[in-house]
Amino acid sequence: MPRINDLMGDIALILNGLPDVFSTPQWGGRAYKLPGANGSLKKPKLLAFVSLTKTRDAINVVFKLPKEQSVEMVERYSWVGPFEFGKWHKSGWISATMTQKRQLKPLARLLGECRQLFPMESPESSSRRSKSANRGTNPIVRRLDRVMAEAKDEGWEPPEI
């Protein structure tokens, strides 16, 4: 089991090293997530799910790739298969069964490609979206938003606490 524990730690390092990723214990394993719309942590996006197999001698890592690439990876690696929960496999979700450290390098590459499927909003696009979302809200809130946007455009930054 120590080898599996080390492998679990290595996988966690890979996932936690990806930009904006955080994790939570969930579904009997660990869910690695990204902030949702407008950076929301209340409605995050699932990036990957990591858990021990029932026999506890391997680790399952479930993640998504573009559909064509997921099919290629299932054919290329014997330790990768389609994720057979519901119809998730139809949208490119795969499951990697990890038992050896030599699998980490290709897994890290694949998880990096998975991360690229979820681009984070730039502050500019988030700002534009929040401006359009504020239409119809309280006029005082709209005024405050305009004043703050103008101040930021002129170089003002909030003080660091």
Residue frames as a rotation matrix with the C-alpha (Angstrom) as fourth column:
MET 1
0.553 0.833 0.000 0.00
0.833 -0.553 0.000 0.00
0.000 0.000 -1.000 0.00
PRO 2
0.158 -0.513 -0.843 2.85
0.324 -0.780 0.536 2.51
-0.933 -0.358 0.043 0.55
ARG 3
-0.807 -0.461 0.369 3.50
0.470 -0.125 0.874 2.51
-0.357 0.879 0.318 -3.21
ILE 4
-0.110 0.863 0.494 -0.16
0.891 -0.134 0.433 3.35
0.440 0.488 -0.754 -3.89
ASN 5
0.613 0.298 -0.731 -0.05
0.673 -0.682 0.286 6.10
-0.414 -0.667 -0.619 -1.23
ASP 6
-0.366 -0.824 -0.433 3.04
0.297 -0.544 0.785 7.59
-0.882 0.159 0.444 -2.89
LEU 7
-0.760 0.142 0.635 1.33
0.643 0.018 0.766 7.41
0.097 0.990 -0.105 -6.27
MET 8
0.352 0.934 -0.061 -1.76
0.919 -0.332 0.214 9.11
0.180 -0.131 -0.975 -4.83
GLY 9
0.360 -0.316 -0.878 0.47
0.429 -0.779 0.457 11.90
-0.828 -0.541 -0.145 -3.51
ASP 10
-0.730 -0.676 0.095 2.16
0.353 -0.254 0.900 12.29
-0.585 0.691 0.425 -6.90
ILE 11
-0.375 0.687 0.622 -1.20
0.850 -0.014 0.527 12.56
0.371 0.726 -0.579 -8.66
ALA 12
0.603 0.581 -0.547 -2.34
0.769 -0.607 0.203 15.16
-0.214 -0.543 -0.812 -6.14
LEU 13
-0.137 -0.749 -0.648 0.84
0.319 -0.653 0.687 17.18
-0.938 -0.113 0.328 -6.81
ILE 14
-0.822 -0.129 0.554 0.18
0.564 -0.063 0.823 17.10
-0.071 0.990 0.125 -10.56
LEU 15
0.026 0.944 0.329 -3.44
0.879 -0.178 0.443 18.21
0.477 0.277 -0.834 -10.21
ASN 16
0.626 0.201 -0.753 -2.75
0.654 -0.661 0.368 20.83
-0.424 -0.724 -0.545 -7.54
GLY 17
-0.399 -0.869 -0.293 0.02
0.445 -0.463 0.766 22.22
-0.801 0.176 0.572 -9.74
LEU 18
-0.419 0.336 0.844 -2.45
0.859 -0.155 0.488 23.10
0.295 0.929 -0.224 -12.51
PRO 19
-0.947 -0.016 0.321 -3.67
-0.033 -0.989 -0.147 26.73
0.320 -0.150 0.935 -12.54
ASP 20
-0.447 0.796 0.407 -6.70
-0.818 -0.549 0.174 27.58
0.362 -0.255 0.897 -10.38
VAL 21
-0.028 0.437 -0.899 -7.30
-0.024 0.899 0.438 23.97
0.999 0.034 -0.015 -9.28
PHE 22
-0.470 -0.058 0.881 -8.60
-0.878 -0.070 -0.473 23.19
0.089 -0.996 -0.018 -5.79
SER 23
-0.564 0.232 -0.792 -9.86
-0.039 0.951 0.306 19.94
0.825 0.204 -0.528 -4.32
THR 24
-0.144 0.582 0.800 -12.52
-0.987 -0.146 -0.072 18.68
0.075 -0.800 0.595 -1.99
PRO 25
-0.945 -0.040 0.325 -13.27
-0.099 0.981 -0.167 15.27
-0.312 -0.190 -0.931 -0.52
GLN 26
-0.094 0.936 -0.338 -16.29
-0.926 -0.207 -0.317 13.97
-0.367 0.283 0.886 -2.40
TRP 27
0.640 0.525 -0.560 -17.96
-0.728 0.647 -0.226 10.70
0.244 0.553 0.797 -3.44
GLY 28
0.918 -0.292 0.270 -15.47
0.095 0.821 0.563 8.61
-0.386 -0.491 0.781 -1.48
GLY 29
0.199 -0.887 0.416 -12.47
0.976 0.142 -0.164 10.15
0.086 0.439 0.894 -3.21
ARG 30
-0.241 -0.330 -0.912 -11.11
0.385 -0.896 0.222 13.58
-0.891 -0.297 0.343 -4.05
ALA 31
0.586 0.489 0.647 -12.71
0.802 -0.232 -0.551 15.91
-0.119 0.841 -0.528 -6.60
TYR 32
-0.551 -0.762 -0.340 -10.37
0.591 -0.644 0.486 18.40
-0.589 0.067 0.805 -8.28
LYS 33
0.423 0.875 0.235 -12.27
0.867 -0.315 -0.386 21.45
-0.263 0.367 -0.892 -9.41
LEU 34
-0.751 -0.506 0.424 -12.02
0.613 -0.774 0.162 24.84
0.246 0.381 0.891 -11.05
PRO 35
-0.635 0.564 -0.528 -13.95
0.019 -0.672 -0.740 27.97
-0.772 -0.480 0.416 -10.15
GLY 36
-0.066 0.731 0.679 -17.23
0.915 0.316 -0.252 28.23
-0.398 0.605 -0.690 -12.05
ALA 37
0.205 0.246 0.947 -18.72
0.750 -0.661 0.009 31.22
0.628 0.709 -0.320 -13.86
ASN 38
0.551 -0.059 0.833 -17.34
-0.232 -0.969 0.084 34.55
0.802 -0.239 -0.547 -12.65
GLY 39
-0.482 -0.871 0.097 -14.88
-0.395 0.117 -0.911 32.70
0.782 -0.478 -0.400 -10.38
SER 40
0.375 0.750 0.545 -17.66
-0.853 0.048 0.520 31.15
0.364 -0.660 0.658 -8.30
LEU 41
-0.796 -0.605 -0.032 -16.49
-0.519 0.708 -0.479 28.58
0.312 -0.364 -0.877 -5.78
LYS 42
-0.327 0.768 0.551 -20.09
-0.620 0.266 -0.738 27.71
-0.714 -0.583 0.389 -4.95
LYS 43
0.800 0.560 0.214 -20.70
-0.174 0.558 -0.811 26.22
-0.574 0.612 0.544 -8.41
PRO 44
-0.141 -0.961 -0.237 -17.30
-0.665 -0.085 0.742 24.92
-0.733 0.262 -0.628 -9.51
LYS 45
0.584 0.180 -0.791 -16.50
-0.762 0.459 -0.458 22.84
0.281 0.870 0.405 -12.59
LEU 46
0.715 -0.332 0.615 -15.25
-0.105 0.819 0.565 19.28
-0.691 -0.468 0.550 -12.12
LEU 47
0.246 -0.734 -0.633 -11.79
-0.969 -0.189 -0.158 18.83
-0.004 0.653 -0.758 -13.62
ALA 48
-0.321 -0.401 -0.858 -10.89
-0.372 0.887 -0.276 15.36
0.871 0.230 -0.434 -12.33
PHE 49
0.650 0.484 0.586 -11.91
-0.746 0.257 0.615 12.79
0.147 -0.837 0.528 -9.75
VAL 50
-0.335 -0.845 -0.417 -9.38
-0.555 0.534 -0.638 10.57
0.762 0.017 -0.648 -7.97
SER 51
0.502 0.492 0.711 -10.23
-0.863 0.344 0.371 7.49
-0.062 -0.800 0.597 -5.89
LEU 52
-0.645 -0.644 0.412 -8.88
-0.635 0.751 0.178 4.12
-0.424 -0.147 -0.894 -4.89
THR 53
-0.390 0.494 -0.778 -10.21
-0.506 0.591 0.628 1.06
0.770 0.638 0.019 -6.69
LYS 54
0.655 0.724 0.217 -12.44
-0.610 0.337 0.717 -1.31
0.446 -0.602 0.662 -4.72
THR 55
0.746 -0.434 -0.505 -9.49
0.492 0.870 -0.020 -3.66
0.448 -0.233 0.863 -4.24
ARG 56
0.940 -0.321 -0.119 -7.37
-0.169 -0.737 0.655 -0.68
-0.298 -0.595 -0.747 -3.05
ASP 57
0.217 -0.905 0.365 -4.44
0.573 0.421 0.703 -1.76
-0.790 0.057 0.610 -5.22
ALA 58
-0.526 -0.331 0.783 -4.77
0.834 -0.383 0.398 0.97
0.168 0.862 0.478 -7.86
ILE 59
-0.464 0.336 -0.820 -5.98
0.201 -0.861 -0.467 4.54
-0.863 -0.381 0.332 -8.28
ASN 60
0.041 0.549 0.835 -8.69
0.998 0.019 -0.061 5.67
-0.049 0.835 -0.547 -10.69
VAL 61
-0.623 -0.173 -0.763 -8.30
0.140 -0.984 0.108 9.12
-0.770 -0.039 0.637 -12.19
VAL 62
0.073 0.761 0.645 -11.37
0.954 0.135 -0.267 10.28
-0.290 0.635 -0.716 -14.12
PHE 63
-0.318 -0.192 -0.929 -11.07
0.010 -0.980 0.199 13.32
-0.948 0.054 0.313 -16.40
LYS 64
0.699 0.682 0.212 -12.21
0.299 -0.010 -0.954 14.70
-0.649 0.731 -0.211 -19.73
LEU 65
-0.628 -0.770 -0.115 -10.46
0.160 -0.272 0.949 15.11
-0.762 0.578 0.293 -23.07
PRO 66
-0.233 0.536 -0.811 -11.81
-0.928 -0.373 0.020 16.11
-0.292 0.757 0.585 -26.47
LYS 67
0.633 0.649 0.422 -13.90
-0.536 0.761 -0.366 13.15
-0.558 0.005 0.830 -27.72
GLU 68
0.831 -0.339 -0.442 -11.52
-0.279 0.435 -0.856 12.17
0.482 0.834 0.267 -30.54
GLN 69
-0.165 -0.964 0.211 -8.49
-0.692 -0.039 -0.720 12.34
0.702 -0.265 -0.661 -28.27
SER 70
-0.024 0.199 0.980 -10.20
-0.910 0.402 -0.104 10.31
-0.414 -0.894 0.172 -25.54
VAL 71
0.933 0.358 0.044 -10.83
-0.295 0.827 -0.478 7.52
-0.208 0.433 0.877 -28.06
GLU 72
0.487 -0.833 -0.262 -7.16
-0.315 0.112 -0.943 7.67
0.814 0.542 -0.208 -29.15
MET 73
-0.297 -0.641 0.708 -5.92
-0.893 -0.076 -0.443 7.48
0.338 -0.764 -0.550 -25.54
VAL 74
0.441 0.520 0.732 -8.16
-0.703 0.707 -0.079 4.47
-0.558 -0.480 0.677 -24.80
GLU 75
0.983 -0.099 -0.151 -6.60
-0.042 0.686 -0.726 2.73
0.176 0.721 0.670 -27.82
ARG 76
0.322 -0.942 0.100 -3.05
-0.407 -0.232 -0.883 3.87
0.855 0.244 -0.458 -27.00
TYR 77
-0.609 -0.563 0.559 -2.80
-0.709 0.070 -0.702 3.04
0.356 -0.824 -0.442 -23.28
SER 78
-0.407 0.430 -0.806 -3.95
0.242 0.901 0.359 -0.24
0.881 -0.049 -0.471 -21.77
TRP 79
-0.671 0.073 -0.738 -4.49
0.741 0.013 -0.672 1.52
-0.040 -0.997 -0.063 -18.42
VAL 80
-0.795 0.473 -0.380 -6.96
-0.418 -0.881 -0.222 4.06
-0.440 -0.018 0.898 -19.86
GLY 81
-0.706 0.646 0.291 -10.59
0.707 0.628 0.325 3.24
0.027 0.435 -0.900 -20.58
PRO 82
-0.399 0.651 0.645 -13.85
-0.003 -0.705 0.709 5.08
0.917 0.281 0.284 -21.20
PHE 83
-0.944 0.167 0.285 -15.55
-0.312 -0.164 -0.936 6.32
-0.109 -0.972 0.206 -18.04
GLU 84
-0.718 0.631 -0.292 -18.58
0.251 0.628 0.737 4.07
0.649 0.456 -0.610 -17.79
PHE 85
-0.630 0.581 -0.515 -20.84
0.535 -0.155 -0.830 6.16
-0.563 -0.799 -0.213 -15.56
GLY 86
0.330 0.826 -0.457 -24.00
0.043 -0.496 -0.867 7.24
-0.943 0.266 -0.199 -17.32
LYS 87
0.779 -0.019 0.626 -23.18
0.625 0.105 -0.774 8.66
-0.051 0.994 0.094 -20.73
TRP 88
0.687 -0.553 -0.472 -20.13
-0.217 -0.775 0.593 10.68
-0.694 -0.305 -0.652 -19.65
HIS 89
-0.198 -0.826 0.527 -17.86
0.372 0.434 0.820 8.65
-0.907 0.359 0.221 -21.96
LYS 90
0.324 0.398 0.858 -19.79
0.938 -0.017 -0.346 10.04
-0.123 0.917 -0.379 -24.94
SER 91
0.981 0.015 0.192 -18.48
0.047 -0.985 -0.164 13.52
0.186 0.170 -0.968 -24.15
GLY 92
0.376 -0.927 0.013 -14.86
-0.208 -0.098 -0.973 12.41
0.903 0.363 -0.229 -23.72
TRP 93
0.409 -0.234 0.882 -14.59
-0.912 -0.077 0.403 11.40
-0.027 -0.969 -0.245 -20.05
ILE 94
0.295 -0.421 -0.858 -12.03
-0.190 0.854 -0.485 8.65
0.936 0.306 0.172 -19.48
SER 95
0.899 -0.046 0.436 -10.69
-0.425 0.160 0.891 6.71
-0.110 -0.986 0.124 -16.51
ALA 96
0.125 -0.928 -0.351 -7.00
-0.517 0.241 -0.821 6.02
0.847 0.284 -0.450 -15.98
THR 97
0.988 0.128 -0.086 -6.14
-0.008 0.600 0.800 3.13
0.154 -0.790 0.594 -13.64
MET 98
0.351 -0.906 0.238 -2.81
-0.674 -0.421 -0.607 4.03
0.650 0.052 -0.758 -12.08
THR 99
0.990 -0.069 -0.123 -0.52
0.132 0.764 0.632 1.37
0.051 -0.642 0.765 -10.58
GLN 100
0.268 -0.963 0.038 3.01
0.951 0.271 0.147 2.50
-0.152 -0.003 0.988 -11.52
LYS 101
0.173 -0.310 -0.935 5.08
0.231 -0.910 0.345 5.67
-0.957 -0.275 -0.086 -11.35
ARG 102
-0.803 -0.549 0.233 5.98
0.335 -0.092 0.938 5.36
-0.493 0.831 0.258 -15.04
GLN 103
-0.131 0.849 0.512 2.35
0.975 0.015 0.224 6.19
0.182 0.528 -0.829 -15.86
LEU 104
0.198 0.247 -0.948 2.69
0.665 -0.745 -0.055 9.62
-0.721 -0.619 -0.312 -14.22
LYS 105
-0.724 -0.551 -0.416 4.41
0.096 -0.678 0.729 11.39
-0.684 0.488 0.543 -17.12
PRO 106
-0.831 0.469 0.299 1.70
0.342 0.005 0.940 10.62
0.439 0.883 -0.165 -19.71
LEU 107
0.068 0.886 -0.458 -0.99
0.989 0.002 0.150 11.24
0.133 -0.464 -0.876 -17.09
ALA 108
-0.178 -0.203 -0.963 0.46
0.505 -0.859 0.087 14.67
-0.844 -0.471 0.256 -16.28
ARG 109
-0.979 -0.188 -0.077 0.42
0.020 -0.469 0.883 15.57
-0.202 0.863 0.463 -19.98
LEU 110
-0.529 0.844 0.088 -3.18
0.595 0.295 0.748 14.39
0.605 0.448 -0.658 -20.35
LEU 111
0.144 0.576 -0.805 -4.32
0.960 -0.279 -0.028 16.25
-0.241 -0.769 -0.593 -17.24
GLY 112
-0.592 -0.412 -0.692 -2.67
0.215 -0.909 0.357 19.40
-0.777 0.063 0.627 -18.62
GLU 113
-0.951 0.289 0.106 -4.66
0.072 -0.124 0.990 18.97
0.299 0.949 0.097 -21.82
CYS 114
-0.138 0.922 -0.361 -7.80
0.920 0.254 0.298 18.41
0.366 -0.291 -0.884 -19.76
ARG 115
-0.159 0.019 -0.987 -7.13
0.698 -0.705 -0.126 21.67
-0.698 -0.709 0.099 -17.90
GLN 116
-0.931 -0.272 -0.242 -6.92
0.024 -0.709 0.705 23.53
-0.363 0.650 0.667 -21.23
LEU 117
-0.555 0.803 0.215 -10.53
0.660 0.268 0.701 22.53
0.506 0.532 -0.680 -21.96
PHE 118
0.481 0.725 -0.492 -11.61
0.871 -0.335 0.359 24.92
0.095 -0.602 -0.793 -19.19
PRO 119
-0.433 -0.679 0.593 -10.19
0.574 -0.715 -0.399 28.37
0.695 0.167 0.699 -19.96
MET 120
-0.168 0.328 -0.930 -10.55
0.886 -0.364 -0.288 30.83
-0.433 -0.872 -0.229 -17.13
GLU 121
0.723 0.505 0.471 -12.17
0.653 -0.721 -0.230 34.17
0.224 0.474 -0.852 -17.82
SER 122
-0.498 -0.820 0.283 -9.88
0.669 -0.571 -0.476 37.14
0.551 -0.048 0.833 -18.11
PRO 123
-0.545 0.296 -0.784 -10.64
0.618 -0.490 -0.615 39.97
-0.566 -0.820 0.084 -15.69
GLU 124
-0.883 0.208 -0.421 -11.77
-0.397 -0.810 0.432 42.07
-0.251 0.548 0.798 -18.68
SER 125
-0.608 0.701 -0.373 -14.39
-0.094 0.403 0.910 39.58
0.788 0.588 -0.180 -19.86
SER 126
-0.387 0.452 -0.804 -15.56
0.896 0.391 -0.211 39.07
0.219 -0.802 -0.556 -16.28
SER 127
-0.737 0.071 -0.672 -15.84
0.244 -0.900 -0.362 42.85
-0.631 -0.431 0.646 -15.87
ARG 128
-0.839 0.451 -0.305 -17.83
-0.496 -0.401 0.771 43.16
0.225 0.798 0.560 -19.10
ARG 129
-0.460 0.690 -0.559 -20.13
0.383 0.722 0.577 40.34
0.801 0.052 -0.596 -18.03
SER 130
-0.462 0.300 -0.835 -20.71
0.863 -0.065 -0.501 41.86
-0.205 -0.952 -0.229 -14.59
LYS 131
-0.880 0.165 -0.445 -21.54
-0.200 -0.979 0.033 45.22
-0.431 0.118 0.895 -16.21
SER 132
-0.630 0.684 -0.367 -24.15
-0.446 0.069 0.892 43.60
0.636 0.726 0.262 -18.43
ALA 133
-0.429 0.469 -0.772 -25.44
0.650 0.754 0.096 41.50
0.627 -0.461 -0.628 -15.55
ASN 134
-0.773 0.070 -0.630 -26.01
0.513 -0.516 -0.686 44.66
-0.373 -0.854 0.363 -13.51
ARG 135
-0.821 0.555 0.137 -28.63
-0.290 -0.611 0.737 45.98
0.492 0.565 0.662 -15.90
GLY 136
0.105 0.974 -0.203 -31.93
-0.091 0.213 0.973 46.18
0.990 -0.084 0.110 -14.08
THR 137
-0.148 -0.169 -0.975 -30.35
0.908 0.366 -0.201 46.07
0.391 -0.915 0.099 -10.61
ASN 138
0.552 0.341 -0.761 -30.61
0.729 -0.641 0.241 48.80
-0.405 -0.688 -0.602 -8.03
PRO 139
0.795 -0.223 0.565 -29.58
0.279 -0.692 -0.666 52.21
0.540 0.686 -0.488 -9.48
ILE 140
0.751 -0.565 0.341 -27.27
-0.636 -0.482 0.602 52.86
-0.176 -0.669 -0.722 -6.53
VAL 141
0.414 -0.586 0.697 -25.44
0.180 0.803 0.568 49.59
-0.892 -0.109 0.438 -7.22
ARG 142
0.614 -0.158 0.773 -25.10
0.788 0.069 -0.612 50.50
0.043 0.985 0.167 -10.91
ARG 143
0.868 -0.284 0.407 -23.70
-0.225 -0.956 -0.186 53.93
0.442 0.070 -0.894 -9.98
LEU 144
0.595 -0.673 0.439 -21.20
-0.520 0.095 0.849 52.42
-0.613 -0.733 -0.293 -7.54
ASP 145
0.442 -0.408 0.799 -20.09
0.592 0.802 0.082 49.94
-0.674 0.436 0.596 -10.21
ARG 146
0.748 -0.143 0.648 -19.54
0.523 -0.476 -0.708 52.77
0.409 0.868 -0.281 -12.73
VAL 147
0.811 -0.454 0.368 -17.57
-0.562 -0.778 0.281 54.86
0.159 -0.435 -0.886 -10.22
MET 148
0.475 -0.648 0.596 -15.39
-0.235 0.559 0.795 51.88
-0.848 -0.517 0.113 -9.25
ALA 149
0.544 -0.253 0.800 -14.78
0.771 0.526 -0.359 50.94
-0.330 0.812 0.481 -12.91
GLU 150
0.829 -0.229 0.510 -13.74
0.116 -0.822 -0.557 54.52
0.547 0.521 -0.655 -13.71
ALA 151
0.703 -0.589 0.400 -11.41
-0.668 -0.353 0.655 54.63
-0.244 -0.727 -0.641 -10.71
LYS 152
0.415 -0.545 0.728 -9.78
0.219 0.837 0.502 51.36
-0.883 -0.049 0.467 -11.76
ASP 153
0.686 -0.122 0.717 -9.42
0.722 -0.007 -0.692 52.62
0.090 0.992 0.084 -15.33
GLU 154
0.783 -0.375 0.497 -7.58
-0.289 -0.926 -0.243 55.64
0.551 0.047 -0.833 -13.91
GLY 155
-0.122 -0.945 -0.305 -5.14
-0.178 0.323 -0.930 53.37
0.976 -0.059 -0.208 -12.06
TRP 156
-0.013 0.156 0.988 -6.71
-0.985 -0.172 0.014 53.12
0.172 -0.973 0.155 -8.60
GLU 157
-0.265 -0.059 -0.962 -6.18
-0.028 0.998 -0.054 49.82
0.964 0.012 -0.267 -6.80
PRO 158
0.818 0.563 0.113 -7.68
-0.146 0.013 0.989 48.67
0.556 -0.826 0.093 -3.53
PRO 159
0.083 -0.826 0.557 -5.24
-0.955 -0.226 -0.192 48.78
0.285 -0.516 -0.808 -0.62
GLU 160
-0.103 -0.187 -0.977 -3.68
-0.010 0.982 -0.187 45.52
0.995 -0.010 -0.103 0.44
ILE 161
0.623 0.401 0.672 -4.77
-0.668 -0.175 0.723 44.41
0.407 -0.899 0.159 3.88
